[in-house]
Amino acid sequence: MTSCLGALAGKDITTLSMDHPDPARARAEALFKKEEQRREGEKAMAEYLAESQATREKTARLRALRLAREAAAKEAAARHTRKQAS
């Protein structure tokens, strides 16, 4: 029975070694990293913009509710004052 290494001993095997980095591989990895960072940046910006839009919409909704509540309270106070004056 021969081991796998014994069977491959006479063949050329390309191994990846960090001792002698391939310049093309280093460029490819750098490009990949830049592209990944760009995608992550775009995703983060999209999330930021979505959160900002949601905050603006929530603020507008709450403001409208507050103004309606204040108007109703003012109207109720005016009715109460008119009722007492009668």
PDB file of N, CA, C and O in Angstrom:
ATOM      1  N   MET A   1       0.846  -1.161   0.000  1.00  0.00           N
ATOM      2  CA  MET A   1       0.000   0.000   0.000  1.00  0.00           C
ATOM      3  C   MET A   1       0.904   1.241   0.000  1.00  0.00           C
ATOM      4  O   MET A   1       1.786   1.361   0.850  1.00  0.00           O
ATOM      5  N   THR A   2       0.692   2.147  -0.933  1.00  0.00           N
ATOM      6  CA  THR A   2       1.492   3.368  -0.999  1.00  0.00           C
ATOM      7  C   THR A   2       0.685   4.521  -0.418  1.00  0.00           C
ATOM      8  O   THR A   2      -0.539   4.582  -0.538  1.00  0.00           O
ATOM      9  N   SER A   3       1.395   5.406   0.196  1.00  0.00           N
ATOM     10  CA  SER A   3       0.714   6.575   0.759  1.00  0.00           C
ATOM     11  C   SER A   3       0.482   7.592  -0.355  1.00  0.00           C
ATOM     12  O   SER A   3       1.060   7.498  -1.438  1.00  0.00           O
ATOM     13  N   CYS A   4      -0.356   8.541  -0.069  1.00  0.00           N
ATOM     14  CA  CYS A   4      -0.641   9.593  -1.056  1.00  0.00           C
ATOM     15  C   CYS A   4       0.623  10.371  -1.392  1.00  0.00           C
ATOM     16  O   CYS A   4       0.853  10.716  -2.551  1.00  0.00           O
ATOM     17  N   LEU A   5       1.430  10.645  -0.399  1.00  0.00           N
ATOM     18  CA  LEU A   5       2.661  11.393  -0.655  1.00  0.00           C
ATOM     19  C   LEU A   5       3.626  10.587  -1.505  1.00  0.00           C
ATOM     20  O   LEU A   5       4.321  11.133  -2.361  1.00  0.00           O
ATOM     21  N   GLY A   6       3.664   9.288  -1.264  1.00  0.00           N
ATOM     22  CA  GLY A   6       4.542   8.439  -2.056  1.00  0.00           C
ATOM     23  C   GLY A   6       4.123   8.415  -3.507  1.00  0.00           C
ATOM     24  O   GLY A   6       4.977   8.387  -4.393  1.00  0.00           O
ATOM     25  N   ALA A   7       2.832   8.426  -3.773  1.00  0.00           N
ATOM     26  CA  ALA A   7       2.324   8.400  -5.136  1.00  0.00           C
ATOM     27  C   ALA A   7       2.615   9.713  -5.852  1.00  0.00           C
ATOM     28  O   ALA A   7       2.809   9.732  -7.067  1.00  0.00           O
ATOM     29  N   LEU A   8       2.643  10.804  -5.102  1.00  0.00           N
ATOM     30  CA  LEU A   8       2.836  12.122  -5.704  1.00  0.00           C
ATOM     31  C   LEU A   8       4.296  12.574  -5.685  1.00  0.00           C
ATOM     32  O   LEU A   8       4.607  13.668  -6.156  1.00  0.00           O
ATOM     33  N   ALA A   9       5.178  11.763  -5.157  1.00  0.00           N
ATOM     34  CA  ALA A   9       6.567  12.167  -4.978  1.00  0.00           C
ATOM     35  C   ALA A   9       7.255  12.524  -6.291  1.00  0.00           C
ATOM     36  O   ALA A   9       8.108  13.412  -6.301  1.00  0.00           O
ATOM     37  N   GLY A  10       6.927  11.886  -7.366  1.00  0.00           N
ATOM     38  CA  GLY A  10       7.600  12.159  -8.631  1.00  0.00           C
ATOM     39  C   GLY A  10       6.943  13.256  -9.442  1.00  0.00           C
ATOM     40  O   GLY A  10       7.444  13.577 -10.519  1.00  0.00           O
ATOM     41  N   LYS A  11       5.869  13.839  -8.996  1.00  0.00           N
ATOM     42  CA  LYS A  11       5.131  14.840  -9.774  1.00  0.00           C
ATOM     43  C   LYS A  11       5.400  16.236  -9.233  1.00  0.00           C
ATOM     44  O   LYS A  11       5.721  16.414  -8.058  1.00  0.00           O
ATOM     45  N   ASP A  12       5.264  17.222 -10.114  1.00  0.00           N
ATOM     46  CA  ASP A  12       5.397  18.615  -9.675  1.00  0.00           C
ATOM     47  C   ASP A  12       4.117  19.021  -8.964  1.00  0.00           C
ATOM     48  O   ASP A  12       3.018  18.851  -9.492  1.00  0.00           O
ATOM     49  N   ILE A  13       4.268  19.556  -7.772  1.00  0.00           N
ATOM     50  CA  ILE A  13       3.121  20.013  -7.007  1.00  0.00           C
ATOM     51  C   ILE A  13       3.342  21.480  -6.691  1.00  0.00           C
ATOM     52  O   ILE A  13       4.389  21.870  -6.175  1.00  0.00           O
ATOM     53  N   THR A  14       2.346  22.282  -7.005  1.00  0.00           N
ATOM     54  CA  THR A  14       2.414  23.691  -6.694  1.00  0.00           C
ATOM     55  C   THR A  14       1.816  23.887  -5.316  1.00  0.00           C
ATOM     56  O   THR A  14       0.681  23.490  -5.055  1.00  0.00           O
ATOM     57  N   THR A  15       2.571  24.485  -4.462  1.00  0.00           N
ATOM     58  CA  THR A  15       2.071  24.753  -3.114  1.00  0.00           C
ATOM     59  C   THR A  15       2.009  26.247  -2.902  1.00  0.00           C
ATOM     60  O   THR A  15       2.795  27.004  -3.471  1.00  0.00           O
ATOM     61  N   LEU A  16       1.064  26.663  -2.074  1.00  0.00           N
ATOM     62  CA  LEU A  16       0.950  28.068  -1.733  1.00  0.00           C
ATOM     63  C   LEU A  16       1.810  28.308  -0.510  1.00  0.00           C
ATOM     64  O   LEU A  16       1.622  27.679   0.532  1.00  0.00           O
ATOM     65  N   SER A  17       2.719  29.188  -0.640  1.00  0.00           N
ATOM     66  CA  SER A  17       3.629  29.471   0.461  1.00  0.00           C
ATOM     67  C   SER A  17       3.602  30.958   0.727  1.00  0.00           C
ATOM     68  O   SER A  17       3.596  31.760  -0.207  1.00  0.00           O
ATOM     69  N   MET A  18       3.587  31.329   1.974  1.00  0.00           N
ATOM     70  CA  MET A  18       3.608  32.742   2.331  1.00  0.00           C
ATOM     71  C   MET A  18       5.038  33.277   2.348  1.00  0.00           C
ATOM     72  O   MET A  18       5.251  34.484   2.467  1.00  0.00           O
ATOM     73  N   ASP A  19       6.032  32.368   2.228  1.00  0.00           N
ATOM     74  CA  ASP A  19       7.417  32.808   2.212  1.00  0.00           C
ATOM     75  C   ASP A  19       7.735  33.600   0.948  1.00  0.00           C
ATOM     76  O   ASP A  19       8.478  34.580   0.993  1.00  0.00           O
ATOM     77  N   HIS A  20       7.174  33.175  -0.170  1.00  0.00           N
ATOM     78  CA  HIS A  20       7.400  33.818  -1.455  1.00  0.00           C
ATOM     79  C   HIS A  20       6.043  34.151  -2.074  1.00  0.00           C
ATOM     80  O   HIS A  20       5.566  33.415  -2.937  1.00  0.00           O
ATOM     81  N   PRO A  21       5.421  35.240  -1.651  1.00  0.00           N
ATOM     82  CA  PRO A  21       4.099  35.559  -2.179  1.00  0.00           C
ATOM     83  C   PRO A  21       4.153  35.910  -3.666  1.00  0.00           C
ATOM     84  O   PRO A  21       5.060  36.599  -4.133  1.00  0.00           O
ATOM     85  N   ASP A  22       3.179  35.427  -4.373  1.00  0.00           N
ATOM     86  CA  ASP A  22       3.055  35.696  -5.793  1.00  0.00           C
ATOM     87  C   ASP A  22       2.513  37.120  -5.958  1.00  0.00           C
ATOM     88  O   ASP A  22       1.466  37.429  -5.389  1.00  0.00           O
ATOM     89  N   PRO A  23       3.181  37.995  -6.711  1.00  0.00           N
ATOM     90  CA  PRO A  23       2.705  39.371  -6.866  1.00  0.00           C
ATOM     91  C   PRO A  23       1.300  39.447  -7.461  1.00  0.00           C
ATOM     92  O   PRO A  23       0.493  40.285  -7.059  1.00  0.00           O
ATOM     93  N   ALA A  24       1.015  38.566  -8.420  1.00  0.00           N
ATOM     94  CA  ALA A  24      -0.316  38.582  -9.033  1.00  0.00           C
ATOM     95  C   ALA A  24      -1.371  38.212  -7.997  1.00  0.00           C
ATOM     96  O   ALA A  24      -2.450  38.804  -7.957  1.00  0.00           O
ATOM     97  N   ARG A  25      -1.053  37.239  -7.169  1.00  0.00           N
ATOM     98  CA  ARG A  25      -1.998  36.825  -6.134  1.00  0.00           C
ATOM     99  C   ARG A  25      -2.191  37.958  -5.117  1.00  0.00           C
ATOM    100  O   ARG A  25      -3.313  38.211  -4.678  1.00  0.00           O
ATOM    101  N   ALA A  26      -1.124  38.623  -4.752  1.00  0.00           N
ATOM    102  CA  ALA A  26      -1.203  39.726  -3.797  1.00  0.00           C
ATOM    103  C   ALA A  26      -2.071  40.854  -4.360  1.00  0.00           C
ATOM    104  O   ALA A  26      -2.888  41.431  -3.643  1.00  0.00           O
ATOM    105  N   ARG A  27      -1.888  41.165  -5.653  1.00  0.00           N
ATOM    106  CA  ARG A  27      -2.723  42.194  -6.296  1.00  0.00           C
ATOM    107  C   ARG A  27      -4.178  41.773  -6.303  1.00  0.00           C
ATOM    108  O   ARG A  27      -5.065  42.575  -6.011  1.00  0.00           O
ATOM    109  N   ALA A  28      -4.425  40.506  -6.639  1.00  0.00           N
ATOM    110  CA  ALA A  28      -5.794  40.001  -6.687  1.00  0.00           C
ATOM    111  C   ALA A  28      -6.446  40.069  -5.312  1.00  0.00           C
ATOM    112  O   ALA A  28      -7.609  40.452  -5.189  1.00  0.00           O
ATOM    113  N   GLU A  29      -5.696  39.698  -4.281  1.00  0.00           N
ATOM    114  CA  GLU A  29      -6.238  39.762  -2.930  1.00  0.00           C
ATOM    115  C   GLU A  29      -6.499  41.202  -2.512  1.00  0.00           C
ATOM    116  O   GLU A  29      -7.501  41.481  -1.854  1.00  0.00           O
ATOM    117  N   ALA A  30      -5.614  42.115  -2.884  1.00  0.00           N
ATOM    118  CA  ALA A  30      -5.801  43.525  -2.557  1.00  0.00           C
ATOM    119  C   ALA A  30      -7.040  44.077  -3.267  1.00  0.00           C
ATOM    120  O   ALA A  30      -7.826  44.814  -2.673  1.00  0.00           O
ATOM    121  N   LEU A  31      -7.205  43.716  -4.538  1.00  0.00           N
ATOM    122  CA  LEU A  31      -8.390  44.161  -5.277  1.00  0.00           C
ATOM    123  C   LEU A  31      -9.659  43.587  -4.664  1.00  0.00           C
ATOM    124  O   LEU A  31     -10.667  44.281  -4.530  1.00  0.00           O
ATOM    125  N   PHE A  32      -9.599  42.317  -4.294  1.00  0.00           N
ATOM    126  CA  PHE A  32     -10.753  41.680  -3.676  1.00  0.00           C
ATOM    127  C   PHE A  32     -11.105  42.382  -2.371  1.00  0.00           C
ATOM    128  O   PHE A  32     -12.279  42.626  -2.093  1.00  0.00           O
ATOM    129  N   LYS A  33     -10.096  42.705  -1.573  1.00  0.00           N
ATOM    130  CA  LYS A  33     -10.320  43.369  -0.290  1.00  0.00           C
ATOM    131  C   LYS A  33     -10.925  44.755  -0.504  1.00  0.00           C
ATOM    132  O   LYS A  33     -11.848  45.148   0.209  1.00  0.00           O
ATOM    133  N   LYS A  34     -10.405  45.495  -1.487  1.00  0.00           N
ATOM    134  CA  LYS A  34     -10.946  46.817  -1.795  1.00  0.00           C
ATOM    135  C   LYS A  34     -12.401  46.713  -2.235  1.00  0.00           C
ATOM    136  O   LYS A  34     -13.245  47.497  -1.799  1.00  0.00           O
ATOM    137  N   GLU A  35     -12.691  45.747  -3.098  1.00  0.00           N
ATOM    138  CA  GLU A  35     -14.052  45.559  -3.589  1.00  0.00           C
ATOM    139  C   GLU A  35     -14.991  45.193  -2.435  1.00  0.00           C
ATOM    140  O   GLU A  35     -16.121  45.677  -2.362  1.00  0.00           O
ATOM    141  N   GLU A  36     -14.509  44.341  -1.547  1.00  0.00           N
ATOM    142  CA  GLU A  36     -15.313  43.937  -0.390  1.00  0.00           C
ATOM    143  C   GLU A  36     -15.581  45.146   0.516  1.00  0.00           C
ATOM    144  O   GLU A  36     -16.698  45.315   1.007  1.00  0.00           O
ATOM    145  N   GLN A  37     -14.567  45.980   0.737  1.00  0.00           N
ATOM    146  CA  GLN A  37     -14.740  47.181   1.546  1.00  0.00           C
ATOM    147  C   GLN A  37     -15.715  48.149   0.887  1.00  0.00           C
ATOM    148  O   GLN A  37     -16.520  48.788   1.565  1.00  0.00           O
ATOM    149  N   ARG A  38     -15.638  48.253  -0.435  1.00  0.00           N
ATOM    150  CA  ARG A  38     -16.558  49.138  -1.165  1.00  0.00           C
ATOM    151  C   ARG A  38     -17.996  48.666  -0.998  1.00  0.00           C
ATOM    152  O   ARG A  38     -18.897  49.464  -0.743  1.00  0.00           O
ATOM    153  N   ARG A  39     -18.202  47.343  -1.147  1.00  0.00           N
ATOM    154  CA  ARG A  39     -19.549  46.793  -0.979  1.00  0.00           C
ATOM    155  C   ARG A  39     -20.065  47.009   0.442  1.00  0.00           C
ATOM    156  O   ARG A  39     -21.227  47.364   0.640  1.00  0.00           O
ATOM    157  N   GLU A  40     -19.202  46.796   1.422  1.00  0.00           N
ATOM    158  CA  GLU A  40     -19.603  47.001   2.811  1.00  0.00           C
ATOM    159  C   GLU A  40     -19.924  48.473   3.071  1.00  0.00           C
ATOM    160  O   GLU A  40     -20.858  48.792   3.806  1.00  0.00           O
ATOM    161  N   GLY A  41     -19.145  49.364   2.462  1.00  0.00           N
ATOM    162  CA  GLY A  41     -19.401  50.794   2.597  1.00  0.00           C
ATOM    163  C   GLY A  41     -20.732  51.187   1.985  1.00  0.00           C
ATOM    164  O   GLY A  41     -21.483  51.969   2.568  1.00  0.00           O
ATOM    165  N   GLU A  42     -21.024  50.646   0.810  1.00  0.00           N
ATOM    166  CA  GLU A  42     -22.305  50.929   0.161  1.00  0.00           C
ATOM    167  C   GLU A  42     -23.461  50.412   1.011  1.00  0.00           C
ATOM    168  O   GLU A  42     -24.484  51.079   1.165  1.00  0.00           O
ATOM    169  N   LYS A  43     -23.280  49.213   1.559  1.00  0.00           N
ATOM    170  CA  LYS A  43     -24.327  48.635   2.407  1.00  0.00           C
ATOM    171  C   LYS A  43     -24.542  49.488   3.654  1.00  0.00           C
ATOM    172  O   LYS A  43     -25.680  49.748   4.043  1.00  0.00           O
ATOM    173  N   ALA A  44     -23.454  49.918   4.277  1.00  0.00           N
ATOM    174  CA  ALA A  44     -23.550  50.761   5.472  1.00  0.00           C
ATOM    175  C   ALA A  44     -24.222  52.093   5.143  1.00  0.00           C
ATOM    176  O   ALA A  44     -25.041  52.584   5.920  1.00  0.00           O
ATOM    177  N   MET A  45     -23.880  52.676   3.998  1.00  0.00           N
ATOM    178  CA  MET A  45     -24.492  53.947   3.601  1.00  0.00           C
ATOM    179  C   MET A  45     -25.981  53.764   3.337  1.00  0.00           C
ATOM    180  O   MET A  45     -26.785  54.610   3.727  1.00  0.00           O
ATOM    181  N   ALA A  46     -26.356  52.674   2.682  1.00  0.00           N
ATOM    182  CA  ALA A  46     -27.772  52.409   2.419  1.00  0.00           C
ATOM    183  C   ALA A  46     -28.538  52.251   3.733  1.00  0.00           C
ATOM    184  O   ALA A  46     -29.651  52.758   3.872  1.00  0.00           O
ATOM    185  N   GLU A  47     -27.938  51.547   4.695  1.00  0.00           N
ATOM    186  CA  GLU A  47     -28.586  51.387   5.999  1.00  0.00           C
ATOM    187  C   GLU A  47     -28.721  52.733   6.704  1.00  0.00           C
ATOM    188  O   GLU A  47     -29.757  53.025   7.301  1.00  0.00           O
ATOM    189  N   TYR A  48     -27.677  53.547   6.633  1.00  0.00           N
ATOM    190  CA  TYR A  48     -27.693  54.867   7.258  1.00  0.00           C
ATOM    191  C   TYR A  48     -28.793  55.737   6.640  1.00  0.00           C
ATOM    192  O   TYR A  48     -29.549  56.395   7.355  1.00  0.00           O
ATOM    193  N   LEU A  49     -28.873  55.732   5.310  1.00  0.00           N
ATOM    194  CA  LEU A  49     -29.890  56.545   4.635  1.00  0.00           C
ATOM    195  C   LEU A  49     -31.299  56.048   4.959  1.00  0.00           C
ATOM    196  O   LEU A  49     -32.211  56.852   5.151  1.00  0.00           O
ATOM    197  N   ALA A  50     -31.479  54.732   5.021  1.00  0.00           N
ATOM    198  CA  ALA A  50     -32.791  54.173   5.356  1.00  0.00           C
ATOM    199  C   ALA A  50     -33.194  54.554   6.780  1.00  0.00           C
ATOM    200  O   ALA A  50     -34.347  54.903   7.030  1.00  0.00           O
ATOM    201  N   GLU A  51     -32.251  54.486   7.701  1.00  0.00           N
ATOM    202  CA  GLU A  51     -32.538  54.871   9.085  1.00  0.00           C
ATOM    203  C   GLU A  51     -32.863  56.361   9.181  1.00  0.00           C
ATOM    204  O   GLU A  51     -33.761  56.760   9.922  1.00  0.00           O
ATOM    205  N   SER A  52     -32.136  57.169   8.434  1.00  0.00           N
ATOM    206  CA  SER A  52     -32.396  58.613   8.431  1.00  0.00           C
ATOM    207  C   SER A  52     -33.787  58.912   7.899  1.00  0.00           C
ATOM    208  O   SER A  52     -34.511  59.733   8.463  1.00  0.00           O
ATOM    209  N   GLN A  53     -34.161  58.245   6.813  1.00  0.00           N
ATOM    210  CA  GLN A  53     -35.489  58.445   6.234  1.00  0.00           C
ATOM    211  C   GLN A  53     -36.566  57.993   7.209  1.00  0.00           C
ATOM    212  O   GLN A  53     -37.581  58.671   7.370  1.00  0.00           O
ATOM    213  N   ALA A  54     -36.356  56.860   7.856  1.00  0.00           N
ATOM    214  CA  ALA A  54     -37.329  56.359   8.829  1.00  0.00           C
ATOM    215  C   ALA A  54     -37.469  57.335   9.998  1.00  0.00           C
ATOM    216  O   ALA A  54     -38.573  57.555  10.495  1.00  0.00           O
ATOM    217  N   THR A  55     -36.360  57.915  10.432  1.00  0.00           N
ATOM    218  CA  THR A  55     -36.399  58.885  11.529  1.00  0.00           C
ATOM    219  C   THR A  55     -37.170  60.131  11.118  1.00  0.00           C
ATOM    220  O   THR A  55     -37.970  60.652  11.895  1.00  0.00           O
ATOM    221  N   ARG A  56     -36.933  60.613   9.893  1.00  0.00           N
ATOM    222  CA  ARG A  56     -37.669  61.797   9.415  1.00  0.00           C
ATOM    223  C   ARG A  56     -39.162  61.514   9.333  1.00  0.00           C
ATOM    224  O   ARG A  56     -39.975  62.352   9.723  1.00  0.00           O
ATOM    225  N   GLU A  57     -39.529  60.330   8.824  1.00  0.00           N
ATOM    226  CA  GLU A  57     -40.946  59.981   8.708  1.00  0.00           C
ATOM    227  C   GLU A  57     -41.596  59.849  10.086  1.00  0.00           C
ATOM    228  O   GLU A  57     -42.721  60.305  10.291  1.00  0.00           O
ATOM    229  N   LYS A  58     -40.892  59.229  11.022  1.00  0.00           N
ATOM    230  CA  LYS A  58     -41.417  59.066  12.375  1.00  0.00           C
ATOM    231  C   LYS A  58     -41.588  60.431  13.038  1.00  0.00           C
ATOM    232  O   LYS A  58     -42.593  60.680  13.704  1.00  0.00           O
ATOM    233  N   THR A  59     -40.606  61.315  12.854  1.00  0.00           N
ATOM    234  CA  THR A  59     -40.681  62.653  13.440  1.00  0.00           C
ATOM    235  C   THR A  59     -41.867  63.418  12.875  1.00  0.00           C
ATOM    236  O   THR A  59     -42.588  64.081  13.622  1.00  0.00           O
ATOM    237  N   ALA A  60     -42.079  63.335  11.569  1.00  0.00           N
ATOM    238  CA  ALA A  60     -43.209  64.024  10.940  1.00  0.00           C
ATOM    239  C   ALA A  60     -44.535  63.466  11.457  1.00  0.00           C
ATOM    240  O   ALA A  60     -45.470  64.223  11.716  1.00  0.00           O
ATOM    241  N   ARG A  61     -44.617  62.142  11.606  1.00  0.00           N
ATOM    242  CA  ARG A  61     -45.854  61.517  12.097  1.00  0.00           C
ATOM    243  C   ARG A  61     -46.125  61.946  13.534  1.00  0.00           C
ATOM    244  O   ARG A  61     -47.254  62.294  13.880  1.00  0.00           O
ATOM    245  N   LEU A  62     -45.091  61.922  14.369  1.00  0.00           N
ATOM    246  CA  LEU A  62     -45.269  62.314  15.764  1.00  0.00           C
ATOM    247  C   LEU A  62     -45.605  63.798  15.897  1.00  0.00           C
ATOM    248  O   LEU A  62     -46.386  64.191  16.763  1.00  0.00           O
ATOM    249  N   ARG A  63     -45.010  64.613  15.034  1.00  0.00           N
ATOM    250  CA  ARG A  63     -45.310  66.051  15.062  1.00  0.00           C
ATOM    251  C   ARG A  63     -46.764  66.294  14.693  1.00  0.00           C
ATOM    252  O   ARG A  63     -47.447  67.099  15.328  1.00  0.00           O
ATOM    253  N   ALA A  64     -47.239  65.593  13.658  1.00  0.00           N
ATOM    254  CA  ALA A  64     -48.640  65.738  13.249  1.00  0.00           C
ATOM    255  C   ALA A  64     -49.576  65.304  14.377  1.00  0.00           C
ATOM    256  O   ALA A  64     -50.585  65.961  14.633  1.00  0.00           O
ATOM    257  N   LEU A  65     -49.249  64.214  15.044  1.00  0.00           N
ATOM    258  CA  LEU A  65     -50.072  63.762  16.167  1.00  0.00           C
ATOM    259  C   LEU A  65     -50.066  64.785  17.307  1.00  0.00           C
ATOM    260  O   LEU A  65     -51.103  65.061  17.909  1.00  0.00           O
ATOM    261  N   ARG A  66     -48.886  65.341  17.596  1.00  0.00           N
ATOM    262  CA  ARG A  66     -48.793  66.340  18.669  1.00  0.00           C
ATOM    263  C   ARG A  66     -49.600  67.583  18.328  1.00  0.00           C
ATOM    264  O   ARG A  66     -50.316  68.110  19.180  1.00  0.00           O
ATOM    265  N   LEU A  67     -49.491  68.059  17.082  1.00  0.00           N
ATOM    266  CA  LEU A  67     -50.240  69.252  16.679  1.00  0.00           C
ATOM    267  C   LEU A  67     -51.740  69.000  16.730  1.00  0.00           C
ATOM    268  O   LEU A  67     -52.506  69.873  17.140  1.00  0.00           O
ATOM    269  N   ALA A  68     -52.162  67.811  16.315  1.00  0.00           N
ATOM    270  CA  ALA A  68     -53.584  67.474  16.369  1.00  0.00           C
ATOM    271  C   ALA A  68     -54.063  67.417  17.816  1.00  0.00           C
ATOM    272  O   ALA A  68     -55.152  67.896  18.128  1.00  0.00           O
ATOM    273  N   ARG A  69     -53.255  66.833  18.701  1.00  0.00           N
ATOM    274  CA  ARG A  69     -53.607  66.741  20.117  1.00  0.00           C
ATOM    275  C   ARG A  69     -53.690  68.140  20.728  1.00  0.00           C
ATOM    276  O   ARG A  69     -54.611  68.436  21.490  1.00  0.00           O
ATOM    277  N   GLU A  70     -52.718  69.005  20.389  1.00  0.00           N
ATOM    278  CA  GLU A  70     -52.730  70.373  20.916  1.00  0.00           C
ATOM    279  C   GLU A  70     -53.936  71.157  20.394  1.00  0.00           C
ATOM    280  O   GLU A  70     -54.550  71.921  21.139  1.00  0.00           O
ATOM    281  N   ALA A  71     -54.271  70.970  19.125  1.00  0.00           N
ATOM    282  CA  ALA A  71     -55.429  71.661  18.553  1.00  0.00           C
ATOM    283  C   ALA A  71     -56.715  71.184  19.223  1.00  0.00           C
ATOM    284  O   ALA A  71     -57.603  71.987  19.510  1.00  0.00           O
ATOM    285  N   ALA A  72     -56.818  69.876  19.473  1.00  0.00           N
ATOM    286  CA  ALA A  72     -58.012  69.342  20.137  1.00  0.00           C
ATOM    287  C   ALA A  72     -58.107  69.866  21.565  1.00  0.00           C
ATOM    288  O   ALA A  72     -59.200  70.188  22.032  1.00  0.00           O
ATOM    289  N   ALA A  73     -56.989  69.953  22.258  1.00  0.00           N
ATOM    290  CA  ALA A  73     -56.988  70.472  23.626  1.00  0.00           C
ATOM    291  C   ALA A  73     -57.373  71.948  23.645  1.00  0.00           C
ATOM    292  O   ALA A  73     -58.105  72.390  24.530  1.00  0.00           O
ATOM    293  N   LYS A  74     -56.884  72.705  22.675  1.00  0.00           N
ATOM    294  CA  LYS A  74     -57.206  74.128  22.587  1.00  0.00           C
ATOM    295  C   LYS A  74     -58.692  74.313  22.305  1.00  0.00           C
ATOM    296  O   LYS A  74     -59.347  75.176  22.889  1.00  0.00           O
ATOM    297  N   GLU A  75     -59.216  73.482  21.394  1.00  0.00           N
ATOM    298  CA  GLU A  75     -60.644  73.553  21.055  1.00  0.00           C
ATOM    299  C   GLU A  75     -61.494  73.182  22.274  1.00  0.00           C
ATOM    300  O   GLU A  75     -62.510  73.823  22.542  1.00  0.00           O
ATOM    301  N   ALA A  76     -61.080  72.154  23.007  1.00  0.00           N
ATOM    302  CA  ALA A  76     -61.826  71.741  24.199  1.00  0.00           C
ATOM    303  C   ALA A  76     -61.788  72.838  25.255  1.00  0.00           C
ATOM    304  O   ALA A  76     -62.789  73.080  25.930  1.00  0.00           O
ATOM    305  N   ALA A  77     -60.656  73.499  25.405  1.00  0.00           N
ATOM    306  CA  ALA A  77     -60.548  74.592  26.372  1.00  0.00           C
ATOM    307  C   ALA A  77     -61.434  75.764  25.958  1.00  0.00           C
ATOM    308  O   ALA A  77     -62.071  76.396  26.800  1.00  0.00           O
ATOM    309  N   ALA A  78     -61.470  76.047  24.658  1.00  0.00           N
ATOM    310  CA  ALA A  78     -62.314  77.143  24.167  1.00  0.00           C
ATOM    311  C   ALA A  78     -63.781  76.809  24.391  1.00  0.00           C
ATOM    312  O   ALA A  78     -64.550  77.688  24.781  1.00  0.00           O
ATOM    313  N   ARG A  79     -64.192  75.568  24.158  1.00  0.00           N
ATOM    314  CA  ARG A  79     -65.582  75.155  24.385  1.00  0.00           C
ATOM    315  C   ARG A  79     -65.911  75.265  25.869  1.00  0.00           C
ATOM    316  O   ARG A  79     -66.988  75.731  26.243  1.00  0.00           O
ATOM    317  N   HIS A  80     -65.001  74.844  26.687  1.00  0.00           N
ATOM    318  CA  HIS A  80     -65.210  74.883  28.135  1.00  0.00           C
ATOM    319  C   HIS A  80     -65.374  76.328  28.598  1.00  0.00           C
ATOM    320  O   HIS A  80     -66.229  76.609  29.438  1.00  0.00           O
ATOM    321  N   THR A  81     -64.563  77.254  28.060  1.00  0.00           N
ATOM    322  CA  THR A  81     -64.632  78.658  28.413  1.00  0.00           C
ATOM    323  C   THR A  81     -65.967  79.257  27.949  1.00  0.00           C
ATOM    324  O   THR A  81     -66.593  80.022  28.682  1.00  0.00           O
ATOM    325  N   ARG A  82     -66.402  78.907  26.722  1.00  0.00           N
ATOM    326  CA  ARG A  82     -67.675  79.398  26.189  1.00  0.00           C
ATOM    327  C   ARG A  82     -68.847  78.869  27.015  1.00  0.00           C
ATOM    328  O   ARG A  82     -69.817  79.588  27.253  1.00  0.00           O
ATOM    329  N   LYS A  83     -68.758  77.629  27.443  1.00  0.00           N
ATOM    330  CA  LYS A  83     -69.815  77.004  28.206  1.00  0.00           C
ATOM    331  C   LYS A  83     -69.955  77.698  29.578  1.00  0.00           C
ATOM    332  O   LYS A  83     -71.061  77.916  30.074  1.00  0.00           O
ATOM    333  N   GLN A  84     -68.804  78.034  30.166  1.00  0.00           N
ATOM    334  CA  GLN A  84     -68.834  78.700  31.470  1.00  0.00           C
ATOM    335  C   GLN A  84     -69.335  80.124  31.337  1.00  0.00           C
ATOM    336  O   GLN A  84     -69.964  80.644  32.259  1.00  0.00           O
ATOM    337  N   ALA A  85     -69.070  80.765  30.211  1.00  0.00           N
ATOM    338  CA  ALA A  85     -69.489  82.142  29.993  1.00  0.00           C
ATOM    339  C   ALA A  85     -70.992  82.245  29.766  1.00  0.00           C
ATOM    340  O   ALA A  85     -71.587  83.304  29.972  1.00  0.00           O
ATOM    341  N   SER A  86     -71.608  81.134  29.340  1.00  0.00           N
ATOM    342  CA  SER A  86     -73.038  81.167  29.031  1.00  0.00           C
ATOM    343  C   SER A  86     -73.904  81.172  30.243  1.00  0.00           C
ATOM    344  O   SER A  86     -75.129  81.199  30.126  1.00  0.00           O
TER     345      SER A  86
END
